[in-house]
Amino acid sequence: MTQFRQTACLAAIAGALLAGATTAKAQTTVITREPVETRTIVTEQPLQLTPVQRRTIYRTIVQERVRPAQPTVEYRVGMRVPQTAQVYTVPETIAVEVPAIKSYKYMMVNNRVVLIDPATSEVVEEIVD
């Protein structure tokens, strides 16, 4: 083989290798995954009040003499309160004694104190004397 032929042959091999390397770089790998279910995880624990706390809340709120809600409507834990319902901020005196309810709202219904989560408008607790 002449030197020219060897050089040409080596050049052809190098060109083929470079073309293969370029092709390999251009390949794209696509990885598909199953859709991930999104859930809201509630980290807050349910409101748990002692009998003394319940009595303190009820008696303090009764003294506030707020306008009672419609007596014909029965609100139970887990129900949503309509946005048109008149709800009140927990008095500071109760929030100091029972800090767990500071962020809640309340309303009086049928001589019961109904605590409401303002973020969801759900009834979280009913308190009677």
N, C-alpha and C positions, 0 to 999 in steps of 0.2 A: 504494500500500500504506500502510496506516495504521501508525502507530508501534507499536501493540499487536501487529499482525500481524507486523511485522518482528522485534520482540522475541521473539515466540512462535516464529517460524521459526528465528531464531538460537539460541534455547534448545533447540529440537528437534535442530538440527544439532550443537550442542555435546554434547547428551546422547548422540547417536549416536556421535560421535567418542569420547567417554569410555567408552561401552560397548564399542567396538571395542578401545580401548587396554587395558581391563581384561581382555578376552578374550585379547588377545595376551600379556599378562603371565601368564595362567594356563596357557599352553601349556607342556608339558614335552617336552624333547628327550631321547630315549633313544639312547645310543650303545652298540652291542654290539661286543665284541671277541672275536677267536678266543682260546681258552684258551692260556695260555702254559705250555709244558712246563717243569716244574721238575726240575733236575738238581743233584746234588751235585758240585761241582767240587773235585777234589783238588788242593791247591796244593803239597803236600809232594812233594819229588822222591824217586825210589826210593833206597833205601839203597845207597850205593856205598862199599865198603871196599877199602882197599889190601891187598896180601898181608901186609904187616907188621902192619896192624891186625887182620886175620883171625887171624894167628898169636898175637898178644897176647891177643885175646879167647879163643881156644880154650885156650891154656895156662893162663890165669888161671882160667877156669871149671873146667877139669879139676882144678885144685888145690883148688877149693871142695869137691869131693867131694859133690856133691848126689846125691840119689836119682834114678837114671835112670827115665825113663818106660817104659811097656810096650815091650819090644823087638819085639813082633809088629806094632806099628802103624807105618806108614810115613807120615811127615809131609813134605810137599813145599811149596815156595813157593806161596802162594795158597790153600792148604787152611786150613780153620778148625780150631782146636784145641777140643775139648770143654771146657765150663766146669768139668768135674770133673778135668781134667788139672792136675797139680801144676806150677805155673810159679813162677819165682824172679825177684827183682829183680836187675838188673845190678849187680855189685859196684862200689862207689865207685872202686876203683883202676882199673877198666876205663873207667868213665864219665869220669874225668879224662883218660885217654890217648886215648879215642875218644868224644868228646862226642856224636857223632851217634846213638849207641845208648842214651844215658842213659834215655830214656823207654820203652824196650822191656823186655819180660820175656824169660826164656829157660827152656829145659829141655834136658836131655840125652836123646837118643834114638839108640840104636845107635852110640855113640861119636861122635855129631855134636852140635854145639851148634845148637839151633833157636831163632832169634830170633822173637819174637811181638809183634805190635802189640796192646797191651792194650785199645785202643778197639774193635777189630774181631775180636780173637782169631785173626787170620790170621797164618800163617807168612810172614815177610818175608825171611828169609835162613837158609841152612844153612851151617854152618862145620865143616870137617873139618881135621885136622892134615895 
